[in-house]
Amino acid sequence: MPRTDGVEPPVLVPGNPLKMSRVAEGPETRVPWVGEHTAELLADELGLDADELARLRAEGVITD
């Protein structure tokens, strides 16, 4: 999937140096895109409500 967050080239994730026959390699999920979880973090960790998030978007402080 092409990135839409302005990160070029793609982010490389190192593999696990230990190889075991019954253990899957690689990350279980993809690397998050820059800003992908911004709204959730601001709401969950800082307690910002929907109105405050909308204000920050309108002012260009955060983007979706």
Order of alpha helices (4+ residues) and beta strands (2+ residues): alpha-alpha
